[in-house]
Amino acid sequence: MKNQKNGIWLTPDNFVPINGKELTSTKEVATRLRHNGGYTDLYLPDPDIVLQKLGRGLEAYRELLPDAHMTSIVGSRKAGVKSLFWKIEANDASEEEFRLIDEIFQNLKITDLIDEILDAPLFGYQPIEITWTSKNGSIVPGVIQGKPPEWFVFGDDNQLRFRSASSVTGELLPPGKFLLATHGATYANPYGKKLLSSCFWPVMFKKGGIKFWTQFVERFGGAFAIGKYPRGAQSAEIDDLASMLSCLLQSAVAAVPDDASVEIIEAAGKSASGDLHKAYCDFFNAEMSKAIIGQTLTTEVGSVGSYSAGKVHAQVRQDIIDSDAILVANVFQQLITLTHMLNFAGDKMPKFKFWSEDGVDTTQAERDVKLTSTGQIRFRKKYFKKTYGFEDDDFDIVDPQTSSAVPQEFSERVPVEKNDEIDNLAANMSSEDLQKQMNGILKPIIDLIEAGNNYEEVMADLVKTYDNMSNEALVEMLERAFFVTEVWGRINGRRK
C-alpha cells in the first residue's frame, strides 16, 4: 500500500521510498531473541567509573531499584512530570497534520511512556523503539515501547547500535526507528551521566549496615540467660544446660537440675549502639535522595529545619521537574518530527508542550485585570507571552474601543458618587417628565430587547440600528439610558 502524500511504500518488511533507499523498518528490531548478552572489546566502552571497577554492565544498576527508599525517590521524581498537563500546539502546521498528530498522542499511553523516558536520568540513556503501521492512508506509530538500555551500545561515530548476536560491533539501527532520550550525554560520553552511579555504593553499604543491624538486634534486643553449674560438672552436663537455656530463650520454658541456677540479665546501655546503626542507614538514604531528587526534605523529616530551607529544597525539586519535562518533551518532539517526515512536506510541524495549572501567578493576573479595566493601559502580546507562557496562536489582542462586548462600566451599578445627583433628580422630576425621557431614549432599546432572542442578537441589532453613531456617542446614549432607568427606579421605589 502506498502513502500518496510522499511516495513511500508500506511493505511487510519496511518502508521504502520510490528511489529504493531504505527509510525505516516496520519489524521489531530489539528483541530478546536477537539480543547478545555478552560484551566484546569492539564496543565503544562506557566510561562510567563504577561499572568499569565492577566489570559489569547496566544490569548492576538495575539491581539497585528494588531498595524501598530508592523506589520511593525514583517514583517521586517521575511523578513530578507525570502530574503535568500536556497539549499539542498547531505551530503553523496544517489543520490536517495537527489533527493527525493530536490523534496519535491522544491514543498513546502517555503516562507509561513518560515513565520509560525518565529512566534516562537513571541509566544515562533510554532507547524507545517505534513499530510503524498504516492507518487511513497515513503512516503512524503502532507500538512505542522502551527497550532495556543495556541491550544497546554506541559506536565510534556515537550512533546507537543494538547488541545483536549477528554483529560483534553492534548492529546499526534503521533511521527513524528509535527515539533516544539521553541525560548529560556528550561527544566524549554518549552514554550519558547515570544518577544510579552515585547511588551504587550507598545502596551496597546500606545493605551491609542493615545486615549488621539485624545481627545486633538479635544479639542485644532481648535478655541474656546465664546458667551456673557446680564445679566439677562434666562437659555433657554443661552442654545439656546450654541447650536448656537455648530452649528458655525461645519458648520461655526450660528444665534444669536442682543444683544449677539460671539468671536473666537485661541488655542495658545498648540503645546508643542501636541508634548508631539507624543513623548509618539514614545517612545513605539521604545520599540517595540527594542524587535522585536533589534534596532530602521531601522524603525525610528531620528533627531540625526551617521554612526558608524548605522553600529552597522545593525550588530544587521544581528545577529538576522542569529539566525532566524538557527531556520528555524533546523525545515526543522527535516522534512528531519522524511522523511529519513520513507523511508531510515542508518544515512547519506541530509542537508538544507541557503546562501546569500552577504556572499562572494569580496575584499578578488580578493586578493586570485591574490595570486593564482602567482603560488607560493595554498590554501587548509580548507581555502575555513572557508573563503567562502563551504562544502567538493562543490569543489575540482586542481593542476595547472596537469590542462588541458590554463596556465594563455597564456591568456594575451606578457609582456611589452619583447617588446624590440621582436622588435630587428623582425628587424634583415628575413621572410625566420622566416618561418623556424614557420614550425618547429607552423605547428603541426596549423594542430591540423584546424582539431579540439572546444577548448576542440584541447587541448586534443595537450596533446596526445606531451604525451611523460614533462609539463615543453610542456610549454616551447608553449611559443616559442607564441613568434614566436608575432615576425611574428611585421614583417608583419611593412611591411604594
C-alpha positions as CSV (number, residue, x, y, z in Angstrom):
1,M,0.0,0.0,0.0
2,K,1.4,3.4,-1.0
3,N,1.3,6.6,1.1
4,Q,0.2,9.1,-1.5
5,K,1.5,12.1,0.5
6,N,5.2,11.4,-0.1
7,G,5.5,8.3,-2.3
8,I,6.5,5.9,0.4
9,W,5.6,2.2,0.0
10,L,4.5,0.2,3.0
11,T,5.5,-3.5,2.7
12,P,5.6,-6.3,5.3
13,D,9.3,-5.7,5.9
14,N,9.9,-1.9,5.7
15,F,9.0,1.5,4.4
16,V,10.9,2.1,1.2
17,P,10.8,5.4,-0.8
18,I,10.5,5.2,-4.6
19,N,14.2,5.7,-5.1
20,G,14.9,2.4,-3.3
21,K,16.7,3.8,-0.3
22,E,15.5,2.2,3.0
23,L,13.9,4.7,5.3
24,T,12.8,2.7,8.3
25,S,11.7,-0.8,9.3
26,T,8.3,-1.9,10.4
27,K,9.7,-5.0,12.1
28,E,10.7,-5.0,15.7
29,V,14.4,-4.8,15.9
30,A,15.4,-5.0,19.6
31,T,14.0,-8.4,20.8
32,R,15.3,-10.9,23.4
33,L,15.9,-13.5,20.8
34,R,18.1,-11.2,18.8
35,H,20.0,-9.7,21.7
36,N,23.5,-10.8,22.5
37,G,24.0,-11.0,26.3
38,G,27.8,-10.8,26.1
39,Y,30.2,-7.9,25.7
40,T,33.2,-7.6,23.4
41,D,36.2,-5.3,23.2
42,L,34.9,-3.9,19.9
43,Y,32.1,-1.8,21.5
44,L,32.8,1.8,22.4
45,P,33.4,1.4,26.2
46,D,31.1,3.1,28.7
47,P,33.3,5.5,30.7
48,D,31.2,5.0,33.9
49,I,33.8,4.6,36.7
50,V,31.7,2.3,38.9
51,L,30.8,-0.1,36.0
52,Q,34.5,-0.2,35.0
53,K,35.5,-1.1,38.5
54,L,32.8,-3.8,38.7
55,G,33.5,-5.1,35.2
56,R,29.7,-5.2,34.7
57,G,27.0,-3.5,32.6
58,L,23.9,-1.5,33.4
59,E,22.3,-4.6,35.0
60,A,24.3,-3.8,38.1
61,Y,22.4,-0.5,38.5
62,R,19.1,-2.2,37.8
63,E,19.6,-4.3,40.9
64,L,19.5,-1.1,43.0
65,L,15.9,-0.3,42.1
66,P,14.2,-2.8,44.5
67,D,15.6,-0.9,47.5
68,A,12.5,0.6,49.3
69,H,14.0,4.1,49.6
70,M,15.2,4.0,46.0
71,T,11.7,3.0,44.8
72,S,10.2,5.9,46.7
73,I,12.5,8.7,45.4
74,V,12.5,7.4,41.8
75,G,8.7,7.3,41.9
76,S,8.7,10.8,43.4
77,R,10.9,12.2,40.7
78,K,8.9,10.7,37.9
79,A,5.6,11.8,39.4
80,G,6.6,15.4,39.1
81,V,6.5,15.2,35.3
82,K,3.6,12.8,35.1
83,S,1.4,15.2,37.1
84,L,1.8,17.9,34.4
85,F,-0.8,18.7,31.8
86,W,0.2,18.5,28.1
87,K,-1.1,19.6,24.7
88,I,-0.3,19.6,21.0
89,E,0.1,23.1,19.5
90,A,-0.5,23.7,15.8
91,N,2.6,25.9,15.5
92,D,1.6,27.0,11.9
93,A,1.2,23.4,10.7
94,S,-1.7,22.5,8.5
95,E,-5.0,21.5,10.1
96,E,-4.7,18.0,8.6
97,E,-1.3,17.5,10.2
98,F,-2.4,18.9,13.5
99,R,-5.4,16.6,13.7
100,L,-3.2,13.5,12.8
101,I,-0.5,14.3,15.4
102,D,-3.1,15.2,18.1
103,E,-4.9,11.9,17.4
104,I,-1.7,9.9,17.7
105,F,-0.9,11.4,21.1
106,Q,-4.5,11.0,22.4
107,N,-4.2,7.3,21.7
108,L,-0.7,6.9,23.3
109,K,-0.2,5.7,26.8
110,I,1.4,8.9,27.7
111,T,2.0,8.2,31.4
112,D,3.7,4.9,30.7
113,L,5.9,6.5,28.0
114,I,6.9,9.3,30.4
115,D,7.8,6.6,33.0
116,E,10.1,4.8,30.4
117,I,11.6,8.0,29.1
118,L,12.6,9.2,32.6
119,D,14.7,6.1,33.0
120,A,17.3,8.1,31.0
121,P,18.5,10.1,34.0
122,L,18.9,6.9,36.0
123,F,20.8,4.9,33.3
124,G,22.2,7.8,31.2
125,Y,20.2,6.9,28.1
126,Q,16.9,5.2,27.1
127,P,16.1,3.9,23.7
128,I,12.5,3.7,22.6
129,E,11.5,1.6,19.6
130,I,8.7,2.6,17.2
131,T,6.8,0.0,15.2
132,W,5.2,1.9,12.3
133,T,2.0,0.9,10.7
134,S,-0.5,2.3,8.2
135,K,-3.9,3.8,9.2
136,N,-6.4,5.6,6.9
137,G,-3.6,6.3,4.4
138,S,-1.1,7.7,6.9
139,I,2.0,6.2,8.4
140,V,1.6,6.2,12.2
141,P,3.3,4.6,15.2
142,G,1.5,1.3,16.0
143,V,3.6,0.4,19.1
144,I,6.0,2.6,21.0
145,Q,8.0,0.8,23.6
146,G,11.0,1.4,25.8
147,K,13.8,-1.2,25.5
148,P,16.4,-2.0,28.1
149,P,19.4,0.3,27.6
150,E,21.8,-2.5,28.4
151,W,20.8,-4.0,25.1
152,F,22.4,-1.1,23.2
153,V,25.9,0.4,22.8
154,F,27.3,3.3,20.9
155,G,29.7,3.1,18.0
156,D,32.8,5.2,17.3
157,D,30.5,7.6,15.5
158,N,28.4,8.0,18.6
159,Q,25.5,6.3,16.8
160,L,23.2,4.0,18.8
161,R,23.7,0.3,18.0
162,F,21.9,-2.9,19.0
163,R,23.9,-5.6,20.6
164,S,22.7,-8.4,18.3
165,A,24.1,-11.9,18.0
166,S,24.9,-11.2,14.3
167,S,27.2,-8.2,14.9
168,V,30.3,-8.0,17.1
169,T,30.4,-4.3,16.8
170,G,26.7,-3.7,17.4
171,E,24.0,-3.6,14.7
172,L,23.4,-0.1,13.3
173,L,19.8,0.8,13.7
174,P,17.5,1.8,10.8
175,P,16.9,5.5,10.7
176,G,13.5,6.7,12.0
177,K,13.1,3.5,14.0
178,F,14.2,4.6,17.5
179,L,13.7,7.6,19.8
180,L,16.6,8.3,22.1
181,A,16.4,10.0,25.5
182,T,19.8,11.0,27.0
183,H,20.9,12.6,30.3
184,G,24.0,14.7,30.2
185,A,25.4,13.0,27.1
186,T,28.4,14.5,25.4
187,Y,30.7,13.6,22.5
188,A,33.2,12.1,24.9
189,N,30.5,10.2,26.7
190,P,27.4,9.4,24.5
191,Y,26.2,7.0,27.2
192,G,25.3,10.0,29.4
193,K,25.5,10.6,33.1
194,K,23.9,8.0,35.3
195,L,22.3,9.1,38.6
196,L,22.4,5.5,39.8
197,S,26.1,5.6,39.6
198,S,26.1,7.9,42.6
199,C,23.7,5.5,44.4
200,F,25.6,2.2,43.9
201,W,27.8,2.4,47.0
202,P,25.2,4.0,49.3
203,V,22.8,1.1,48.5
204,M,25.6,-1.5,49.0
205,F,26.8,0.0,52.3
206,K,23.2,0.4,53.5
207,K,22.5,-3.3,52.8
208,G,25.6,-4.3,54.8
209,G,24.5,-1.9,57.6
210,I,21.1,-3.5,57.7
211,K,22.7,-6.9,57.9
212,F,24.8,-6.0,60.9
213,W,21.9,-4.1,62.4
214,T,19.8,-7.2,62.3
215,Q,22.6,-9.2,63.9
216,F,22.8,-6.6,66.6
217,V,19.1,-6.7,67.3
218,E,19.2,-10.5,67.5
219,R,22.1,-10.4,69.9
220,F,21.2,-7.4,72.1
221,G,17.5,-7.0,71.5
222,G,16.4,-9.5,74.2
223,A,17.6,-10.6,77.6
224,F,20.6,-12.9,78.3
225,A,20.1,-16.2,80.1
226,I,23.1,-17.1,82.2
227,G,23.3,-20.7,83.7
228,K,25.5,-21.6,86.6
229,Y,26.7,-25.1,87.1
230,P,28.6,-26.6,90.1
231,R,32.3,-27.1,90.0
232,G,33.4,-30.5,88.7
233,A,30.4,-30.7,86.2
234,Q,31.1,-32.9,83.2
235,S,31.2,-31.5,79.7
236,A,28.0,-33.3,78.8
237,E,26.2,-31.7,81.7
238,I,27.4,-28.3,80.7
239,D,26.2,-28.9,77.1
240,D,22.8,-30.0,78.4
241,L,22.5,-26.8,80.5
242,A,23.3,-24.7,77.5
243,S,20.7,-26.5,75.4
244,M,18.2,-25.9,78.1
245,L,19.0,-22.2,78.2
246,S,18.5,-22.0,74.5
247,C,15.1,-23.5,74.9
248,L,14.4,-21.0,77.6
249,L,15.1,-18.0,75.3
250,Q,13.0,-19.4,72.5
251,S,10.0,-20.8,74.5
252,A,10.4,-19.3,78.0
253,V,10.3,-22.9,79.3
254,A,13.3,-24.9,80.5
255,A,14.1,-27.8,82.9
256,V,17.4,-27.5,84.8
257,P,19.0,-29.7,87.5
258,D,18.2,-28.6,91.1
259,D,21.9,-27.9,91.8
260,A,22.2,-25.5,88.8
261,S,21.0,-21.8,88.7
262,V,19.7,-19.6,86.0
263,E,20.0,-15.8,85.9
264,I,18.2,-13.5,83.4
265,I,20.1,-10.2,82.6
266,E,18.6,-7.4,80.5
267,A,20.8,-5.9,77.8
268,A,21.2,-2.4,79.2
269,G,23.1,0.5,77.7
270,K,22.9,-0.7,74.1
271,S,20.3,1.7,72.8
272,A,23.0,4.2,71.7
273,S,24.7,1.4,69.7
274,G,21.3,0.6,68.0
275,D,20.8,4.3,67.2
276,L,24.2,4.3,65.5
277,H,23.1,1.6,63.1
278,K,19.9,3.6,62.3
279,A,21.9,6.8,61.7
280,Y,24.3,4.8,59.4
281,C,21.4,3.7,57.2
282,D,19.7,7.1,57.3
283,F,22.9,8.7,56.1
284,F,22.9,6.5,53.0
285,N,19.2,7.1,52.4
286,A,19.9,10.8,52.4
287,E,22.8,10.4,49.9
288,M,20.4,8.6,47.5
289,S,17.8,11.3,47.9
290,K,20.3,14.0,47.0
291,A,21.5,12.1,44.0
292,I,18.0,11.4,42.6
293,I,15.8,14.3,43.6
294,G,18.4,16.9,44.6
295,Q,17.3,17.3,48.3
296,T,16.1,15.4,51.3
297,L,13.2,17.4,52.9
298,T,10.5,16.0,50.7
299,T,11.5,12.4,51.6
300,E,12.8,12.6,55.2
301,V,11.5,14.8,58.0
302,G,14.5,15.8,60.2
303,S,14.5,16.9,63.8
304,V,15.5,20.4,62.7
305,G,14.7,22.6,59.8
306,S,13.3,26.0,58.7
307,Y,10.7,27.4,56.4
308,S,13.4,29.0,54.2
309,A,15.3,25.7,53.9
310,G,12.0,24.0,52.9
311,K,11.5,26.6,50.2
312,V,15.0,26.1,48.8
313,H,14.5,22.4,48.7
314,A,11.1,22.8,47.0
315,Q,12.7,25.0,44.4
316,V,15.5,22.5,43.7
317,R,12.8,19.8,43.2
318,Q,10.9,22.1,40.8
319,D,14.1,22.8,38.8
320,I,14.5,19.0,38.4
321,I,10.9,18.6,37.3
322,D,11.3,21.4,34.7
323,S,14.5,19.7,33.4
324,D,12.9,16.3,33.2
325,A,9.9,17.9,31.4
326,I,12.2,19.4,28.8
327,L,13.8,15.9,28.3
328,V,10.4,14.2,27.8
329,A,9.1,17.0,25.5
330,N,12.2,16.7,23.3
331,V,11.6,13.0,22.9
332,F,8.0,13.5,22.0
333,Q,9.1,16.2,19.5
334,Q,11.3,13.6,17.9
335,L,8.2,11.4,17.4
336,I,6.4,14.4,15.9
337,T,9.3,15.1,13.6
338,L,9.5,11.5,12.3
339,T,5.7,11.3,11.8
340,H,5.9,14.6,9.9
341,M,8.8,13.3,7.6
342,L,6.8,10.2,6.8
343,N,3.5,12.0,6.0
344,F,4.0,15.6,5.1
345,A,6.3,18.1,3.3
346,G,7.6,21.4,4.5
347,D,9.2,22.4,7.7
348,K,6.2,23.5,9.8
349,M,5.0,20.9,12.2
350,P,3.0,20.7,15.5
351,K,4.7,21.1,18.8
352,F,4.4,19.2,22.1
353,K,4.1,21.3,25.2
354,F,3.8,20.6,29.0
355,W,1.8,23.1,31.2
356,S,0.8,23.3,34.8
357,E,-2.3,24.8,36.4
358,D,0.1,26.4,39.0
359,G,2.0,28.1,36.2
360,V,0.0,31.4,36.4
361,D,0.7,33.9,39.1
362,T,-2.9,34.7,40.2
363,T,-1.8,37.8,42.1
364,Q,-0.2,39.3,39.0
365,A,-3.1,38.2,36.9
366,E,-5.5,40.1,39.2
367,R,-3.3,43.1,39.1
368,D,-3.2,43.0,35.3
369,V,-7.0,42.8,35.1
370,K,-7.3,45.9,37.4
371,L,-4.8,47.9,35.3
372,T,-6.6,46.9,32.0
373,S,-10.0,47.8,33.4
374,T,-8.9,51.4,34.0
375,G,-8.9,51.9,30.2
376,Q,-5.5,53.6,30.4
377,I,-3.3,50.5,29.9
378,R,-3.3,47.8,27.3
379,F,-0.7,45.1,27.4
380,R,1.0,43.8,24.2
381,K,1.3,40.3,23.0
382,K,5.0,40.2,24.0
383,Y,4.0,40.8,27.7
384,F,1.4,38.0,27.8
385,K,3.9,35.6,26.1
386,K,6.7,36.4,28.6
387,T,4.5,36.5,31.7
388,Y,2.0,33.7,31.1
389,G,3.8,31.5,28.6
390,F,1.2,32.0,25.8
391,E,2.1,31.3,22.2
392,D,1.2,33.5,19.2
393,D,-1.7,31.2,18.2
394,D,-3.2,31.1,21.7
395,F,-4.7,34.6,21.7
396,D,-5.4,37.9,20.0
397,I,-5.2,41.4,21.5
398,V,-8.7,43.0,21.3
399,D,-9.1,46.8,21.2
400,P,-11.6,47.7,23.9
401,Q,-12.9,50.6,21.7
402,T,-13.9,48.2,18.9
403,S,-15.0,45.3,21.0
404,S,-18.7,44.3,20.8
405,A,-18.6,43.3,24.5
406,V,-20.6,45.3,27.0
407,P,-18.3,48.0,28.5
408,Q,-17.0,47.5,32.0
409,E,-18.9,50.5,33.3
410,F,-22.3,48.9,32.3
411,S,-21.6,45.7,34.1
412,E,-21.8,47.4,37.5
413,R,-24.3,49.7,39.2
414,V,-24.0,53.4,39.2
415,P,-21.0,54.6,41.2
416,V,-21.8,55.9,44.7
417,E,-20.7,59.5,43.9
418,K,-23.7,59.7,41.5
419,N,-26.3,58.7,44.1
420,D,-26.9,62.3,45.3
421,E,-27.4,63.5,41.8
422,I,-29.9,60.7,41.1
423,D,-31.7,61.3,44.3
424,N,-32.1,65.0,43.5
425,L,-33.5,64.3,40.1
426,A,-35.8,61.7,41.4
427,A,-37.1,64.2,44.0
428,N,-37.7,67.0,41.5
429,M,-38.9,65.2,38.4
430,S,-42.5,64.3,37.8
431,S,-43.5,60.9,36.4
432,E,-44.7,62.7,33.2
433,D,-41.3,64.3,32.6
434,L,-39.6,61.1,33.2
435,Q,-41.9,59.2,30.8
436,K,-41.0,61.7,28.0
437,Q,-37.3,61.0,28.7
438,M,-37.9,57.2,28.6
439,N,-39.9,57.4,25.4
440,G,-37.1,59.3,23.7
441,I,-34.2,57.2,24.9
442,L,-35.3,53.8,26.1
443,K,-38.2,52.8,23.8
444,P,-35.9,51.9,20.8
445,I,-33.7,49.9,23.0
446,I,-36.6,48.2,24.7
447,D,-38.1,47.3,21.4
448,L,-34.8,45.7,20.3
449,I,-34.6,43.7,23.6
450,E,-38.2,42.4,23.1
451,A,-37.5,41.4,19.5
452,G,-34.2,39.7,20.2
453,N,-33.7,36.1,21.1
454,N,-30.5,36.3,23.0
455,Y,-27.9,38.8,24.2
456,E,-25.6,38.5,21.2
457,E,-28.5,39.1,18.8
458,V,-29.6,42.2,20.8
459,M,-26.1,43.7,20.8
460,A,-25.8,43.0,17.0
461,D,-29.1,44.7,16.3
462,L,-28.1,47.6,18.6
463,V,-25.0,48.2,16.6
464,K,-26.9,48.0,13.3
465,T,-29.6,50.4,14.5
466,Y,-27.0,53.0,15.5
467,D,-24.4,52.3,12.8
468,N,-24.0,56.0,12.0
469,M,-23.3,56.9,15.6
470,S,-19.7,57.0,16.7
471,N,-18.5,54.8,19.5
472,E,-18.3,57.8,21.9
473,A,-21.9,58.9,21.1
474,L,-23.2,55.4,21.4
475,V,-21.6,55.0,24.8
476,E,-23.0,58.4,25.9
477,M,-26.5,57.4,24.8
478,L,-26.3,54.1,26.7
479,E,-25.0,56.0,29.8
480,R,-28.1,58.3,29.6
481,A,-30.3,55.3,29.3
482,F,-28.9,53.6,32.3
483,F,-29.1,56.9,34.2
484,V,-32.8,57.5,33.4
485,T,-33.5,53.9,34.3
486,E,-31.9,54.4,37.7
487,V,-33.9,57.5,38.3
488,W,-37.1,55.7,37.3
489,G,-36.3,53.0,39.8
490,R,-35.8,55.5,42.6
491,I,-39.1,57.3,41.9
492,N,-41.1,54.1,41.8
493,G,-39.3,52.8,44.9
494,R,-40.1,56.0,46.8
495,R,-43.8,55.9,45.9
496,K,-44.1,52.3,47.1
